[in-house]
Structures are given as structure tokens and as C-alpha cells.
Amino acid sequence: MGMELTDDQVAADRAISDWYRNGTRQIYVLSGLAGTGKTTLLRHTVCETLGLEPDASAAFVTPTGKAATVLIRQGIPATTLHRLIYQVITEESVTVINGRPVTVEKPVFRRRESIDKGIKLIVLDEFSMVSDEVLSDVARFGVKMLVCGDGAQLPPVEGQNSFLSAPDVTLRTIVRQQEGNPIIKLARDAMDGRYINYGSYGDRAFVLNARTLKSEYRKKYMLKADQVICGLNKTRAKVNDEIRGYLGREGLPQRGEKLICTLNNWEQFLDGELNFNMVNGIIGTVQDVEYAGESIGFMTFRADFMDEDCPGTVPFDAGIFENGAYRYRHGDYFEKFDAEGNAAGAFTLNRFEFGYCISCHKAQGSEFGSVIVFDESYAFKEDRARWLYTAITRAKDKLIILR
């Protein structure tokens, strides 16, 4: 096969191949826990066994831009589910701002009537984040779909995913590269509802008492982490303030600060090729920023998975950073002026908050090198095991759990 597969990967490869070539069902569900090599199998089965070409006869898609880049970095061309389903059309309309008409160019997203006829298979990764309703929308194109997800993760924020509860094939064996990985072991313990004792688990995973942790170590860990994850909003606000304090920052966001988008704005793109949108959960960094009074800011913003800044300046509601509440209604238009002070269209405001510490739900679909998790799984009742499992599996290389 060109690479070494586990026994259940071999069985899954054969089963998927048989379904694709001989089966009549449109959707095939592949499930697998963290560390079982789901992405490796997808690439092998689609590209080698089936002989399909990514970005041509096979369309690899994910629910979020960040999840798409996880595939891209592993050599698989991928895009978002939104881009597959919709096409962007720029329309002009006239809106009244401050008592006078202003022409607005606005991207309108229309559901495609069909997709490229060359696409023979849609491969949907991070399927646990996708609701049955969204899957139904994609299925209307009539193309066979191989969907892949981890049933132990949190369910979609809106709607439910019933397909992962009864997958066609499930990967269970840890792949060789992950054997002995303490992060994977702790994730399995969390999934099974086992109590995770305080202590060190090799040199990559640690469970520490947050109350007794010395302040100098806490500061060191916080500043070294690629991402801090928690469960409660009050914890998120407190930890963001704490980390900003370590960095000597206060007040409004400044150059170099880490922000997270908190509301979809399909009109704002992250890249010049218009592949990725500014949607809820996008994390990035302020490059330059100016404030125009009246709680409006304009910044150069770069998403953490992009190598380029967003096109133009990104306007945002600064009220949340001033008094803890957004000042403007989402969707309101504001006048845009050219260098001579003439009205030149309009803009809407984006919404951000500080992103040093984020919720587990916002982190889903992403992976980070080094992660700190404030274990607040107790707040999620029947989903407490799923919450902790999802939080732990955001860590790729190093994990610290604080309780």
C-alpha cells in the first residue's frame, strides 16, 4: 500500500473502497478517536486506493478555515464547507446613512445549484462540528460523501449530529507515531470518565493544582502556551486580563495582541484570494490599530493560520474593550470616506474579544502546539467527559491541565 497501516486502517480502507466503487448509499461515516490516524487514512484511501486527486476529483472540506489549514499543512488541499456550498456575487445597493443615500458594494452568498462535475467525492473532515441540517444541504448536490469525525468530541453548537452515533467504520488502534503519547492517554481517560490524578505524565503532559501553583511558574506557563482553554466566561475574562498584565498591556487592544472573532461577518475576508471569511472563532493578531472615537477601531489583522494580512483595514466595535459591552448593533452601516473626505461607500463593524484564553467550543476544530486547559468540565454536566476530551485533544505537543 505504500505505507504502513494498522489492521483497522487496512479494514477501513477496504470498506471505504468497496462503498465508493460498489455501494449505493451517498454518505459513508468514518469515526475515530484521537491518535488513530484518521487524516492519514483519508489521504491514503482517497489518493492512493481510489486514485482521486485532491482539489480536482476529490473535494476535501472542513467546517472552519482553521481546520482546513490542518489538512493543508499535511499536504492535502482543502477549503471550507461554506466555500463549497456557496458562490460569492458582488451586488450594489443603496442604503441611507446619516440622512443621505450611500452606494454599498456587498458580497452576497448564493447556494450553488451544482458543483464542479469533475468532483466525484466530497471528503468532509471534522464532521463532529457539522449538524444534520448542514449535512443535508451538502448532500443535495448528489455527490458521494465520505465524512470523518471523532464521536467523543463535543456536539455541534447548533443542531445535532446523529450520524457519528452510528458510524460505518471506526478506527480504534493508536497509530505507531502516537504510541506512548501521554496526551492521547489522558484524552482516553477523560473520554472514559476516569479521574486524572495530579502529577507529571512524561515530559509532555502535566496535571497541576491551580491553587497551589507558585505565581512565577503560573506566569511562565501562561506566557509559553500557544493557547489557553477554559469553560466559563468569567474564567476566560479573568485569564485574559491576567495574561495581558504579564505582557504589560491594559485598555484597548494594541499592536501584537491576540484577538478572537466572536461573530460571523461573511463580508470580511481573511485573504486576497477570498478563500476564507471572518467567522466566529477566528484567532489572529493585531498588526496596526487606530481608534476613531465613538468606540470604533480600525486595524490590520492577520489570522493565525494565514501568511498574509486581511485585505484592507478591519473595522471593529471597540465598546467591548472599553466597558464590557458592544456599543453598536451588528449589521449597522457606517460611512467610509476617501483621502479627500468624500463619501466612498460604507462598512460594517466586526466583533472581537481578547484571545489569549478561549472557550473549548471556540477551540474545536483547531490544534495548537502547547495548550493549558483550565479543567471546568464539571460545568458541562452530561457533556463533561466530551468537554475535557475535546479540550485535551487540542494540544499537539504539550499539555498542562490546571484544576
DRENDO-1510 file (C-alpha; in Angstrom, 1 decimal, always signed):
<recs>
REC; n; res; u; v; w
REC; 1; MET; +0.0; +0.0; +0.0 .
REC; 2; GLY; +3.0; +2.3; +0.0 .
REC; 3; MET; +2.8; +3.0; +3.8 .
REC; 4; GLU; +2.3; +1.0; +7.0 .
REC; 5; LEU; -1.3; +0.9; +8.2 .
REC; 6; THR; -2.8; -0.5; +11.3 .
REC; 7; ASP; -5.1; -3.5; +10.9 .
REC; 8; ASP; -8.2; -1.4; +11.4 .
REC; 9; GLN; -6.9; +1.2; +9.0 .
REC; 10; VAL; -6.5; -1.6; +6.4 .
REC; 11; ALA; -10.0; -2.8; +7.1 .
REC; 12; ALA; -11.4; +0.7; +6.9 .
REC; 13; ASP; -9.5; +1.3; +3.6 .
REC; 14; ARG; -11.1; -1.8; +2.1 .
REC; 15; ALA; -14.6; -0.9; +3.4 .
REC; 16; ILE; -14.5; +2.6; +2.1 .
REC; 17; SER; -13.2; +1.5; -1.3 .
REC; 18; ASP; -16.0; -1.1; -1.6 .
REC; 19; TRP; -18.6; +1.5; -0.7 .
REC; 20; TYR; -17.2; +4.1; -3.2 .
REC; 21; ARG; -17.0; +1.6; -6.1 .
REC; 22; ASN; -20.0; -0.6; -5.4 .
REC; 23; GLY; -22.2; +1.0; -2.8 .
REC; 24; THR; -25.4; +2.9; -3.4 .
REC; 25; ARG; -25.6; +4.9; -0.2 .
REC; 26; GLN; -24.5; +8.5; -0.7 .
REC; 27; ILE; -22.9; +9.1; +2.8 .
REC; 28; TYR; -20.2; +6.9; +4.4 .
REC; 29; VAL; -19.2; +7.7; +8.0 .
REC; 30; LEU; -15.7; +7.1; +9.3 .
REC; 31; SER; -15.2; +7.6; +13.0 .
REC; 32; GLY; -12.0; +7.5; +15.1 .
REC; 33; LEU; -10.6; +8.7; +18.4 .
REC; 34; ALA; -7.6; +11.0; +18.7 .
REC; 35; GLY; -4.4; +9.3; +17.7 .
REC; 36; THR; -5.9; +6.6; +15.4 .
REC; 37; GLY; -4.7; +8.2; +12.2 .
REC; 38; LYS; -7.9; +9.4; +10.6 .
REC; 39; THR; -6.3; +12.0; +8.4 .
REC; 40; THR; -3.5; +9.7; +7.3 .
REC; 41; LEU; -6.1; +7.1; +6.3 .
REC; 42; LEU; -8.2; +9.7; +4.4 .
REC; 43; ARG; -5.2; +10.8; +2.4 .
REC; 44; HIS; -4.2; +7.2; +1.7 .
REC; 45; THR; -7.6; +5.9; +0.8 .
REC; 46; VAL; -8.7; +8.8; -1.4 .
REC; 47; CYS; -5.5; +9.5; -3.2 .
REC; 48; GLU; -3.9; +6.0; -3.5 .
REC; 49; THR; -6.6; +3.4; -3.1 .
REC; 50; LEU; -9.3; +5.3; -5.0 .
REC; 51; GLY; -6.9; +7.2; -7.2 .
REC; 52; LEU; -8.7; +10.5; -6.8 .
REC; 53; GLU; -6.9; +13.9; -7.0 .
REC; 54; PRO; -7.5; +16.4; -4.2 .
REC; 55; ASP; -8.8; +19.8; -5.4 .
REC; 56; ALA; -9.9; +18.0; -8.6 .
REC; 57; SER; -11.9; +14.7; -8.5 .
REC; 58; ALA; -12.0; +14.8; -4.6 .
REC; 59; ALA; -13.0; +17.9; -2.7 .
REC; 60; PHE; -11.6; +18.0; +0.9 .
REC; 61; VAL; -13.6; +20.4; +3.0 .
REC; 62; THR; -13.9; +21.3; +6.7 .
REC; 63; PRO; -16.4; +23.3; +8.8 .
REC; 64; THR; -13.8; +26.1; +9.6 .
REC; 65; GLY; -10.8; +27.7; +7.9 .
REC; 66; LYS; -8.6; +26.8; +10.7 .
REC; 67; ALA; -9.5; +23.1; +10.4 .
REC; 68; ALA; -8.8; +23.4; +6.6 .
REC; 69; THR; -5.3; +24.5; +7.2 .
REC; 70; VAL; -4.6; +21.5; +9.4 .
REC; 71; LEU; -5.2; +19.4; +6.3 .
REC; 72; ILE; -3.3; +21.8; +4.1 .
REC; 73; ARG; -0.2; +21.6; +6.3 .
REC; 74; GLN; -0.3; +17.9; +5.9 .
REC; 75; GLY; -0.2; +18.2; +2.2 .
REC; 76; ILE; -3.9; +17.9; +1.4 .
REC; 77; PRO; -5.5; +20.8; -0.5 .
REC; 78; ALA; -8.6; +21.8; +1.4 .
REC; 79; THR; -11.2; +24.6; +1.8 .
REC; 80; THR; -14.2; +25.3; +3.9 .
REC; 81; LEU; -17.6; +23.8; +3.6 .
REC; 82; HIS; -19.1; +27.3; +3.1 .
REC; 83; ARG; -17.0; +27.9; +0.0 .
REC; 84; LEU; -18.0; +24.6; -1.5 .
REC; 85; ILE; -21.7; +25.3; -1.0 .
REC; 86; TYR; -21.9; +28.9; -1.8 .
REC; 87; GLN; -20.7; +31.3; -4.5 .
REC; 88; VAL; -19.9; +34.9; -3.9 .
REC; 89; ILE; -21.6; +37.6; -6.0 .
REC; 90; THR; -20.9; +41.3; -5.5 .
REC; 91; GLU; -24.1; +43.4; -5.6 .
REC; 92; GLU; -24.6; +47.1; -5.3 .
REC; 93; SER; -27.3; +48.6; -3.2 .
REC; 94; VAL; -28.2; +52.0; -1.8 .
REC; 95; THR; -28.5; +52.5; +1.9 .
REC; 96; VAL; -29.2; +55.7; +3.9 .
REC; 97; ILE; -26.6; +56.7; +6.4 .
REC; 98; ASN; -26.9; +60.0; +8.3 .
REC; 99; GLY; -29.8; +61.0; +6.2 .
REC; 100; ARG; -28.2; +60.6; +2.8 .
REC; 101; PRO; -28.0; +57.7; +0.3 .
REC; 102; VAL; -24.7; +55.8; +0.1 .
REC; 103; THR; -23.9; +53.1; -2.5 .
REC; 104; VAL; -22.7; +49.9; -0.9 .
REC; 105; GLU; -20.9; +47.0; -2.6 .
REC; 106; LYS; -21.8; +43.9; -0.7 .
REC; 107; PRO; -20.8; +40.3; -1.3 .
REC; 108; VAL; -23.9; +38.1; -1.5 .
REC; 109; PHE; -23.6; +34.3; -0.9 .
REC; 110; ARG; -25.8; +32.2; -3.0 .
REC; 111; ARG; -26.2; +28.5; -2.7 .
REC; 112; ARG; -24.7; +26.8; -5.7 .
REC; 113; GLU; -27.1; +24.9; -7.9 .
REC; 114; SER; -24.4; +22.4; -8.6 .
REC; 115; ILE; -20.7; +21.9; -8.0 .
REC; 116; ASP; -17.9; +21.1; -10.4 .
REC; 117; LYS; -18.9; +18.0; -12.4 .
REC; 118; GLY; -15.3; +16.7; -12.0 .
REC; 119; ILE; -15.8; +16.2; -8.3 .
REC; 120; LYS; -16.6; +12.5; -7.7 .
REC; 121; LEU; -16.2; +12.6; -3.9 .
REC; 122; ILE; -16.7; +15.1; -1.1 .
REC; 123; VAL; -14.4; +14.4; +1.9 .
REC; 124; LEU; -15.7; +16.2; +5.0 .
REC; 125; ASP; -13.3; +16.2; +7.9 .
REC; 126; GLU; -14.0; +17.4; +11.5 .
REC; 127; PHE; -17.5; +16.1; +11.0 .
REC; 128; SER; -18.4; +16.3; +14.7 .
REC; 129; MET; -18.9; +20.0; +14.3 .
REC; 130; VAL; -21.5; +19.7; +11.5 .
REC; 131; SER; -25.2; +19.4; +12.1 .
REC; 132; ASP; -27.6; +17.0; +10.3 .
REC; 133; GLU; -29.2; +20.1; +8.7 .
REC; 134; VAL; -25.9; +21.3; +7.2 .
REC; 135; LEU; -25.0; +17.8; +6.0 .
REC; 136; SER; -28.4; +17.6; +4.3 .
REC; 137; ASP; -27.6; +20.8; +2.4 .
REC; 138; VAL; -24.4; +19.4; +1.1 .
REC; 139; ALA; -26.0; +16.0; +0.2 .
REC; 140; ARG; -28.4; +17.8; -2.2 .
REC; 141; PHE; -25.6; +18.1; -4.7 .
REC; 142; GLY; -25.9; +14.3; -5.2 .
REC; 143; VAL; -22.2; +13.6; -4.9 .
REC; 144; LYS; -20.9; +10.7; -2.7 .
REC; 145; MET; -19.6; +11.9; +0.6 .
REC; 146; LEU; -17.0; +10.4; +2.9 .
REC; 147; VAL; -17.4; +12.1; +6.3 .
REC; 148; CYS; -14.9; +11.8; +9.1 .
REC; 149; GLY; -15.1; +12.8; +12.7 .
REC; 150; ASP; -14.5; +12.0; +16.4 .
REC; 151; GLY; -17.7; +11.0; +18.1 .
REC; 152; ALA; -16.1; +11.6; +21.5 .
REC; 153; GLN; -15.9; +15.4; +20.9 .
REC; 154; LEU; -18.5; +18.0; +21.7 .
REC; 155; PRO; -21.6; +18.0; +19.6 .
REC; 156; PRO; -22.3; +21.0; +17.2 .
REC; 157; VAL; -23.1; +24.3; +18.9 .
REC; 158; GLU; -26.4; +24.4; +16.9 .
REC; 159; GLY; -28.4; +21.3; +16.0 .
REC; 160; GLN; -27.3; +17.8; +16.4 .
REC; 161; ASN; -25.1; +15.2; +14.6 .
REC; 162; SER; -26.8; +11.8; +14.6 .
REC; 163; PHE; -24.5; +10.2; +12.0 .
REC; 164; LEU; -21.5; +9.8; +14.3 .
REC; 165; SER; -23.5; +7.9; +16.8 .
REC; 166; ALA; -23.7; +5.0; +14.2 .
REC; 167; PRO; -20.6; +5.2; +12.1 .
REC; 168; ASP; -20.0; +2.7; +9.2 .
REC; 169; VAL; -16.4; +2.1; +10.4 .
REC; 170; THR; -14.4; +3.1; +13.5 .
REC; 171; LEU; -10.7; +3.4; +14.0 .
REC; 172; ARG; -9.6; +2.3; +17.5 .
REC; 173; THR; -5.9; +1.4; +17.3 .
REC; 174; ILE; -3.4; +4.0; +18.2 .
REC; 175; VAL; -1.0; +4.6; +15.3 .
REC; 176; ARG; +2.7; +3.9; +15.9 .
REC; 177; GLN; +3.6; +7.6; +16.0 .
REC; 178; GLN; +1.2; +8.2; +18.9 .
REC; 179; GLU; +2.0; +5.1; +20.9 .
REC; 180; GLY; +3.0; +6.2; +24.4 .
REC; 181; ASN; +1.9; +9.8; +23.8 .
REC; 182; PRO; +0.7; +10.9; +27.3 .
REC; 183; ILE; -1.7; +13.5; +25.8 .
REC; 184; ILE; -3.5; +10.7; +24.0 .
REC; 185; LYS; -3.6; +8.6; +27.2 .
REC; 186; LEU; -5.1; +11.5; +29.2 .
REC; 187; ALA; -7.6; +12.1; +26.4 .
REC; 188; ARG; -8.8; +8.4; +26.6 .
REC; 189; ASP; -9.0; +8.6; +30.4 .
REC; 190; ALA; -11.2; +11.8; +30.1 .
REC; 191; MET; -13.4; +10.2; +27.5 .
REC; 192; ASP; -13.9; +7.2; +29.7 .
REC; 193; GLY; -14.8; +9.4; +32.7 .
REC; 194; ARG; -11.8; +8.3; +34.7 .
REC; 195; TYR; -10.4; +10.8; +37.2 .
REC; 196; ILE; -7.0; +12.1; +36.2 .
REC; 197; ASN; -4.6; +12.4; +39.1 .
REC; 198; TYR; -2.3; +15.3; +39.7 .
REC; 199; GLY; +1.3; +14.7; +38.5 .
REC; 200; SER; +3.6; +14.5; +35.6 .
REC; 201; TYR; +2.9; +12.3; +32.6 .
REC; 202; GLY; +6.3; +12.1; +30.9 .
REC; 203; ASP; +7.7; +15.4; +29.8 .
REC; 204; ARG; +4.7; +16.5; +27.7 .
REC; 205; ALA; +1.7; +16.4; +29.9 .
REC; 206; PHE; +1.1; +17.7; +33.5 .
REC; 207; VAL; -1.9; +18.0; +35.8 .
REC; 208; LEU; -1.4; +20.7; +38.4 .
REC; 209; ASN; -3.3; +22.3; +41.3 .
REC; 210; ALA; -4.1; +25.8; +40.2 .
REC; 211; ARG; -4.5; +27.0; +43.8 .
REC; 212; THR; -1.0; +25.8; +45.0 .
REC; 213; LEU; +0.9; +26.6; +41.8 .
REC; 214; LYS; +3.5; +29.3; +42.5 .
REC; 215; SER; +2.9; +32.6; +40.8 .
REC; 216; GLU; +6.2; +32.6; +39.0 .
REC; 217; TYR; +5.5; +29.2; +37.4 .
REC; 218; ARG; +2.0; +30.2; +36.6 .
REC; 219; LYS; +3.3; +33.3; +34.7 .
REC; 220; LYS; +5.9; +31.2; +32.9 .
REC; 221; TYR; +3.4; +28.6; +31.8 .
REC; 222; MET; +0.8; +31.2; +30.7 .
REC; 223; LEU; +3.3; +33.1; +28.5 .
REC; 224; LYS; +4.7; +30.0; +26.9 .
REC; 225; ALA; +1.4; +28.4; +26.0 .
REC; 226; ASP; +0.2; +28.7; +22.4 .
REC; 227; GLN; -3.4; +28.7; +23.7 .
REC; 228; VAL; -5.2; +28.7; +27.0 .
REC; 229; ILE; -8.6; +27.0; +27.1 .
REC; 230; CYS; -11.3; +27.2; +29.7 .
REC; 231; GLY; -15.0; +26.5; +30.1 .
REC; 232; LEU; -16.6; +29.5; +31.9 .
REC; 233; ASN; -16.9; +33.1; +30.6 .
REC; 234; LYS; -15.8; +34.5; +34.0 .
REC; 235; THR; -12.6; +32.4; +33.9 .
REC; 236; ARG; -11.9; +33.5; +30.3 .
REC; 237; ALA; -12.2; +37.2; +31.1 .
REC; 238; LYS; -10.1; +36.8; +34.2 .
REC; 239; VAL; -7.3; +34.9; +32.5 .
REC; 240; ASN; -7.2; +37.2; +29.5 .
REC; 241; ASP; -6.7; +40.1; +32.0 .
REC; 242; GLU; -4.1; +38.1; +33.8 .
REC; 243; ILE; -2.0; +37.4; +30.7 .
REC; 244; ARG; -2.3; +41.0; +29.4 .
REC; 245; GLY; -1.0; +42.1; +32.8 .
REC; 246; TYR; +2.1; +39.8; +32.4 .
REC; 247; LEU; +2.6; +41.4; +29.0 .
REC; 248; GLY; +2.3; +44.9; +30.4 .
REC; 249; ARG; -0.9; +45.7; +28.4 .
REC; 250; GLU; -4.1; +47.3; +29.5 .
REC; 251; GLY; -7.1; +49.1; +28.0 .
REC; 252; LEU; -7.8; +48.8; +24.3 .
REC; 253; PRO; -6.1; +46.2; +22.0 .
REC; 254; GLN; -2.6; +47.2; +20.9 .
REC; 255; ARG; -0.2; +46.1; +18.2 .
REC; 256; GLY; +0.8; +42.4; +18.7 .
REC; 257; GLU; -2.3; +41.5; +20.8 .
REC; 258; LYS; -4.2; +38.3; +20.3 .
REC; 259; LEU; -7.9; +38.6; +19.4 .
REC; 260; ILE; -10.7; +36.2; +18.6 .
REC; 261; CYS; -13.6; +36.9; +16.3 .
REC; 262; THR; -16.9; +36.5; +18.1 .
REC; 263; LEU; -19.5; +36.9; +15.3 .
REC; 264; ASN; -19.7; +35.8; +11.7 .
REC; 265; ASN; -19.1; +38.5; +9.1 .
REC; 266; TRP; -19.3; +36.9; +5.7 .
REC; 267; GLU; -18.5; +40.2; +4.1 .
REC; 268; GLN; -15.0; +40.3; +5.6 .
REC; 269; PHE; -12.3; +38.1; +4.0 .
REC; 270; LEU; -9.1; +36.9; +5.6 .
REC; 271; ASP; -7.1; +36.7; +2.3 .
REC; 272; GLY; -6.7; +38.4; -1.0 .
REC; 273; GLU; -8.0; +35.3; -2.9 .
REC; 274; LEU; -11.3; +35.4; -0.9 .
REC; 275; ASN; -11.0; +31.8; +0.3 .
REC; 276; PHE; -11.6; +32.4; +4.0 .
REC; 277; ASN; -14.1; +34.6; +5.8 .
REC; 278; MET; -14.0; +36.3; +9.2 .
REC; 279; VAL; -16.2; +34.0; +11.1 .
REC; 280; ASN; -16.9; +33.2; +14.8 .
REC; 281; GLY; -13.8; +31.6; +16.3 .
REC; 282; ILE; -11.1; +33.0; +14.0 .
REC; 283; ILE; -8.0; +33.8; +16.1 .
REC; 284; GLY; -5.4; +36.3; +15.0 .
REC; 285; THR; -3.1; +39.2; +15.8 .
REC; 286; VAL; -3.4; +42.9; +15.6 .
REC; 287; GLN; -0.7; +44.3; +13.3 .
REC; 288; ASP; -1.6; +48.0; +13.4 .
REC; 289; VAL; -4.5; +49.7; +15.0 .
REC; 290; GLU; -6.1; +53.2; +15.2 .
REC; 291; TYR; -9.2; +54.3; +17.2 .
REC; 292; ALA; -11.6; +56.8; +15.7 .
REC; 293; GLY; -13.6; +57.7; +18.8 .
REC; 294; GLU; -17.1; +56.6; +19.4 .
REC; 295; SER; -15.9; +53.1; +20.2 .
REC; 296; ILE; -14.8; +52.3; +16.6 .
REC; 297; GLY; -11.4; +50.9; +15.8 .
REC; 298; PHE; -9.6; +50.1; +12.5 .
REC; 299; MET; -6.8; +47.5; +12.5 .
REC; 300; THR; -4.6; +45.4; +10.2 .
REC; 301; PHE; -5.4; +41.9; +11.3 .
REC; 302; ARG; -3.8; +38.6; +10.5 .
REC; 303; ALA; -5.4; +35.2; +11.2 .
REC; 304; ASP; -3.1; +32.8; +12.9 .
REC; 305; PHE; -3.2; +30.3; +10.1 .
REC; 306; MET; -2.6; +32.9; +7.3 .
REC; 307; ASP; +0.7; +34.2; +6.0 .
REC; 308; GLU; -0.9; +37.5; +4.9 .
REC; 309; ASP; -2.9; +40.2; +6.5 .
REC; 310; CYS; -6.6; +40.7; +5.8 .
REC; 311; PRO; -7.2; +42.8; +2.7 .
REC; 312; GLY; -7.5; +46.5; +3.8 .
REC; 313; THR; -8.3; +47.6; +7.3 .
REC; 314; VAL; -10.7; +45.7; +9.6 .
REC; 315; PRO; -13.2; +48.0; +11.4 .
REC; 316; PHE; -14.4; +46.7; +14.8 .
REC; 317; ASP; -16.6; +47.6; +17.7 .
REC; 318; ALA; -14.3; +48.7; +20.5 .
REC; 319; GLY; -17.0; +49.0; +23.1 .
REC; 320; ILE; -16.4; +45.5; +24.5 .
REC; 321; PHE; -12.9; +46.6; +25.4 .
REC; 322; GLU; -14.0; +49.8; +27.0 .
REC; 323; ASN; -16.9; +48.9; +29.2 .
REC; 324; GLY; -17.5; +45.2; +28.6 .
REC; 325; ALA; -20.3; +45.5; +26.1 .
REC; 326; TYR; -20.5; +46.0; +22.3 .
REC; 327; ARG; -21.7; +49.6; +21.5 .
REC; 328; TYR; -23.3; +49.0; +18.1 .
REC; 329; ARG; -25.8; +46.7; +16.7 .
REC; 330; HIS; -24.4; +44.1; +14.4 .
REC; 331; GLY; -25.3; +44.9; +10.7 .
REC; 332; ASP; -25.3; +48.7; +11.1 .
REC; 333; TYR; -23.6; +50.6; +8.3 .
REC; 334; PHE; -21.1; +53.4; +8.8 .
REC; 335; GLU; -19.8; +55.8; +6.1 .
REC; 336; LYS; -16.5; +55.2; +4.5 .
REC; 337; PHE; -14.5; +58.2; +3.3 .
REC; 338; ASP; -11.7; +58.6; +0.8 .
REC; 339; ALA; -8.5; +60.6; +1.3 .
REC; 340; GLU; -10.3; +63.8; +0.3 .
REC; 341; GLY; -13.0; +63.3; +2.8 .
REC; 342; ASN; -15.7; +62.3; +0.2 .
REC; 343; ALA; -18.2; +59.5; +1.0 .
REC; 344; ALA; -16.9; +56.3; -0.7 .
REC; 345; GLY; -19.3; +53.6; +0.4 .
REC; 346; ALA; -19.9; +52.0; +3.8 .
REC; 347; PHE; -18.6; +49.4; +6.2 .
REC; 348; THR; -20.0; +47.2; +9.0 .
REC; 349; LEU; -18.2; +46.5; +12.2 .
REC; 350; ASN; -16.6; +43.2; +13.2 .
REC; 351; ARG; -16.7; +41.9; +16.7 .
REC; 352; PHE; -13.6; +40.7; +18.6 .
REC; 353; GLU; -12.5; +39.9; +22.2 .
REC; 354; PHE; -9.1; +39.0; +23.6 .
REC; 355; GLY; -8.0; +35.6; +22.5 .
REC; 356; TYR; -5.2; +34.6; +24.9 .
REC; 357; CYS; -7.8; +32.4; +26.7 .
REC; 358; ILE; -10.8; +31.0; +24.8 .
REC; 359; SER; -13.6; +28.6; +25.4 .
REC; 360; CYS; -13.3; +24.9; +24.4 .
REC; 361; HIS; -16.2; +25.3; +21.9 .
REC; 362; LYS; -14.3; +28.1; +20.1 .
REC; 363; ALA; -11.1; +25.9; +20.1 .
REC; 364; GLN; -12.9; +22.9; +18.5 .
REC; 365; GLY; -11.6; +22.1; +15.0 .
REC; 366; SER; -8.2; +23.7; +15.8 .
REC; 367; GLU; -4.9; +22.3; +17.1 .
REC; 368; PHE; -2.1; +24.1; +19.0 .
REC; 369; GLY; +1.4; +23.1; +19.9 .
REC; 370; SER; +1.3; +23.9; +23.6 .
REC; 371; VAL; -2.0; +24.1; +25.5 .
REC; 372; ILE; -3.1; +25.0; +29.0 .
REC; 373; VAL; -6.6; +23.7; +30.0 .
REC; 374; PHE; -8.5; +25.0; +33.0 .
REC; 375; ASP; -10.5; +21.9; +33.8 .
REC; 376; GLU; -14.0; +23.3; +34.2 .
REC; 377; SER; -15.6; +20.1; +32.8 .
REC; 378; TYR; -17.9; +20.0; +35.9 .
REC; 379; ALA; -19.9; +22.8; +34.4 .
REC; 380; PHE; -21.0; +20.8; +31.4 .
REC; 381; LYS; -22.9; +18.1; +33.2 .
REC; 382; GLU; -23.7; +15.2; +30.8 .
REC; 383; ASP; -21.1; +16.5; +28.4 .
REC; 384; ARG; -18.4; +16.8; +30.9 .
REC; 385; ALA; -16.3; +13.9; +29.6 .
REC; 386; ARG; -16.7; +15.2; +26.0 .
REC; 387; TRP; -15.7; +18.7; +27.1 .
REC; 388; LEU; -12.5; +17.5; +28.7 .
REC; 389; TYR; -11.6; +15.1; +25.9 .
REC; 390; THR; -12.1; +17.9; +23.3 .
REC; 391; ALA; -10.0; +20.4; +25.3 .
REC; 392; ILE; -7.2; +17.9; +25.9 .
REC; 393; THR; -7.0; +16.9; +22.2 .
REC; 394; ARG; -6.5; +20.5; +21.1 .
REC; 395; ALA; -2.9; +20.0; +22.3 .
REC; 396; LYS; -0.4; +18.7; +19.7 .
REC; 397; ASP; +2.9; +18.7; +21.6 .
REC; 398; LYS; +2.5; +19.8; +25.2 .
REC; 399; LEU; -0.4; +19.9; +27.7 .
REC; 400; ILE; -0.9; +21.4; +31.2 .
REC; 401; ILE; -4.2; +20.8; +32.9 .
REC; 402; LEU; -5.0; +23.1; +35.8 .
REC; 403; ARG; -7.6; +22.2; +38.4 .
</recs>
